Amino acid sequence: MRMPAHAACTPTNPDIAVHGIELGDPLSTVLQLGSDYQVAEDESGTDTAAFTNTTETEILLLHRLFGDKADVFESAEVLSAEDLDADVEATVLDTPLFRTGRGVRLGMTRKDVLDRFGACAAAPSDAGDGTEVIRYEVADATASDFLKAHNMPSYAAEYTFKGDRLVRFGFGFSYP
C-alpha cells in the first residue's frame, strides 16, 4: 500500500479481510481464489495479485511482503477499475463488489466508515485533487494485543473519499 505520511488515529477493531481473504492466512486465500492465480511484481518490487469483480468496475490488489509464503498476503487495496494502470492484468472473480470483513465497500459514506472504525482525532488530509484521506494506524507492537496476535510490527489503513463517497481503500501490515 502506498500511503502518504500524515496524521493518523488508532482504529477500533481494524479490518483484516476482504472478499473472505484474511491477511496472513493462506487457507482463506486458497478457499476464495484456489491456487492458480497470477502474481506479478509491481513497480515497487512487491508481489501483487490483481482481481476484478464481475462487472469489471472494481479492482482488488493483494500484496505480499518480501519472504511471504505462497497464498499469504499482508495488505489489500480496493479501487475503481478506471484508476488501475492499463498494463495490469486482473483475474475476474465471481462477485458483484469487494467487501471487507467489517462491511466496507466502495461508494460508502464517510460517516459509514467512521462509524466502523472510530472518528479520528486528527483531521483528514486533503490529497489536493478534491479527495480526502482518513488514515488509521496501530504502531505499538509491544502494547497492542491486535499486533501481537498477528505477530506484526504495525498496521495501517487508509480510506479515500471524493465528495462524501469512498473511492479507494487499503489496509494491511508492514514488513516485520
C-alpha positions as CSV (number, residue, x, y, z in Angstrom):
1,M,0.0,0.0,0.0
2,R,1.4,3.4,-0.9
3,M,0.3,5.7,1.8
4,P,1.3,9.3,2.1
5,A,2.6,10.5,5.5
6,H,0.0,12.4,7.6
7,A,-1.6,12.3,10.9
8,A,-3.4,9.1,11.8
9,C,-5.5,7.7,14.6
10,T,-6.0,4.2,16.0
11,P,-9.0,2.3,14.6
12,T,-11.4,0.4,16.8
13,N,-11.5,-3.2,15.6
14,P,-9.3,-3.0,12.5
15,D,-10.2,-4.7,9.2
16,I,-8.0,-7.6,8.1
17,A,-10.2,-9.4,5.5
18,V,-11.5,-8.6,2.0
19,H,-13.6,-11.0,-0.2
20,G,-13.2,-13.6,2.5
21,I,-9.4,-13.5,2.4
22,E,-7.8,-12.8,5.7
23,L,-4.4,-11.1,5.7
24,G,-1.7,-13.6,6.7
25,D,-4.0,-16.6,6.3
26,P,-3.1,-18.9,3.3
27,L,-6.1,-21.2,3.9
28,S,-8.6,-18.3,3.4
29,T,-6.8,-17.3,0.2
30,V,-7.0,-20.8,-1.2
31,L,-10.6,-21.2,-0.2
32,Q,-11.5,-18.0,-2.1
33,L,-9.1,-18.0,-5.0
34,G,-7.8,-21.5,-5.4
35,S,-4.0,-21.7,-6.0
36,D,-4.0,-20.9,-9.7
37,Y,-3.9,-17.1,-9.9
38,Q,-1.4,-14.7,-11.3
39,V,1.1,-12.8,-9.0
40,A,3.3,-10.2,-10.6
41,E,6.0,-7.8,-9.3
42,D,4.7,-4.2,-9.3
43,E,6.8,-1.1,-9.9
44,S,7.9,-1.0,-6.2
45,G,9.1,-4.6,-6.4
46,T,6.2,-6.0,-4.4
47,D,4.5,-9.2,-5.4
48,T,0.9,-8.3,-6.2
49,A,-2.2,-10.3,-7.3
50,A,-4.9,-8.3,-9.1
51,F,-8.6,-9.2,-9.3
52,T,-11.7,-7.6,-10.7
53,N,-15.4,-8.0,-9.9
54,T,-17.8,-9.5,-12.5
55,T,-18.7,-6.1,-14.0
56,E,-15.0,-5.1,-14.1
57,T,-15.7,-1.9,-12.3
58,E,-13.7,-2.6,-9.1
59,I,-10.1,-3.9,-8.6
60,L,-8.8,-5.8,-5.6
61,L,-5.0,-5.8,-5.2
62,L,-3.4,-8.2,-2.7
63,H,0.2,-7.6,-1.8
64,R,2.8,-9.9,-0.4
65,L,5.6,-8.9,1.9
66,F,9.1,-9.9,0.9
67,G,9.7,-13.5,2.0
68,D,6.0,-14.4,2.4
69,K,4.9,-17.9,1.5
70,A,2.6,-18.8,-1.4
71,D,-1.0,-17.8,-0.8
72,V,-0.1,-15.3,2.0
73,F,-0.9,-11.6,1.5
74,E,-0.3,-8.9,4.2
75,S,-2.1,-6.0,2.6
76,A,-5.0,-5.3,0.3
77,E,-6.4,-2.4,-1.7
78,V,-9.7,-1.9,-3.4
79,L,-10.2,0.8,-6.1
80,S,-12.2,1.7,-9.1
81,A,-11.0,-0.2,-12.2
82,E,-10.6,3.1,-14.1
83,D,-7.8,4.0,-11.6
84,L,-5.8,0.9,-12.4
85,D,-2.7,1.0,-14.5
86,A,-3.7,-0.2,-18.0
87,D,-0.9,-2.9,-18.2
88,V,-2.0,-4.7,-15.0
89,E,-3.8,-7.9,-15.8
90,A,-6.6,-8.7,-13.4
91,T,-8.4,-12.1,-12.9
92,V,-12.2,-11.8,-12.9
93,L,-13.8,-13.1,-9.7
94,D,-17.5,-14.1,-9.4
95,T,-18.6,-11.2,-7.1
96,P,-20.5,-8.0,-7.8
97,L,-18.3,-6.0,-5.5
98,F,-15.5,-6.3,-3.0
99,R,-16.5,-6.1,0.7
100,T,-14.2,-6.3,3.7
101,G,-14.8,-8.3,6.9
102,R,-16.1,-5.2,8.5
103,G,-18.5,-4.5,5.6
104,V,-16.5,-1.7,3.9
105,R,-17.1,-1.3,0.2
106,L,-16.6,1.4,-2.4
107,G,-19.3,4.0,-2.5
108,M,-19.9,4.1,1.3
109,T,-20.2,7.4,3.0
110,R,-17.5,8.9,5.2
111,K,-19.9,8.5,8.2
112,D,-20.3,4.8,7.5
113,V,-16.6,4.3,7.6
114,L,-16.1,6.4,10.8
115,D,-18.9,4.5,12.5
116,R,-17.0,1.3,11.9
117,F,-13.5,2.4,12.9
118,G,-13.9,5.5,15.1
119,A,-13.7,9.2,14.5
120,C,-10.2,10.3,14.0
121,A,-8.9,12.9,16.4
122,A,-6.8,14.3,13.6
123,A,-8.4,16.0,10.6
124,P,-8.4,14.1,7.4
125,S,-5.8,15.1,4.9
126,D,-6.6,16.8,1.6
127,A,-4.8,15.0,-1.2
128,G,-5.0,18.1,-3.4
129,D,-7.3,16.7,-6.1
130,G,-10.6,17.0,-4.3
131,T,-10.1,13.8,-2.4
132,E,-9.8,13.4,1.4
133,V,-7.9,10.7,3.1
134,I,-8.5,9.2,6.6
135,R,-5.7,7.2,7.9
136,Y,-5.7,4.8,10.9
137,E,-2.6,3.2,12.4
138,V,-1.7,0.6,15.1
139,A,2.0,1.1,15.6
140,D,3.0,0.0,19.1
141,A,3.7,-3.7,18.8
142,T,4.6,-4.1,22.5
143,A,1.3,-2.7,23.7
144,S,-1.1,-3.8,21.0
145,D,-2.8,-7.1,21.5
146,F,-4.0,-6.9,17.9
147,L,-0.4,-6.7,16.6
148,K,0.8,-9.4,19.0
149,A,-2.0,-11.7,17.8
150,H,-0.8,-11.3,14.2
151,N,2.9,-11.2,15.0
152,M,3.4,-8.0,13.1
153,P,5.1,-4.7,14.0
154,S,2.4,-2.3,12.6
155,Y,-0.8,-1.9,10.8
156,A,-2.3,0.9,8.7
157,A,-5.5,1.6,6.8
158,E,-6.4,4.4,4.5
159,Y,-9.8,5.4,3.2
160,T,-10.0,7.9,0.3
161,F,-13.2,9.9,-0.3
162,K,-14.2,12.1,-3.2
163,G,-17.1,14.2,-2.1
164,D,-18.7,12.0,0.6
165,R,-18.1,8.7,-1.1
166,L,-15.4,6.1,-0.6
167,V,-13.4,5.8,-3.8
168,R,-10.4,3.8,-2.6
169,F,-9.3,1.9,0.5
170,G,-6.4,-0.2,1.6
171,F,-5.2,-1.8,4.8
172,G,-2.5,-4.1,6.0
173,F,0.6,-4.9,7.9
174,S,4.1,-3.6,7.4
175,Y,7.2,-5.5,6.8
176,P,8.5,-7.1,10.1
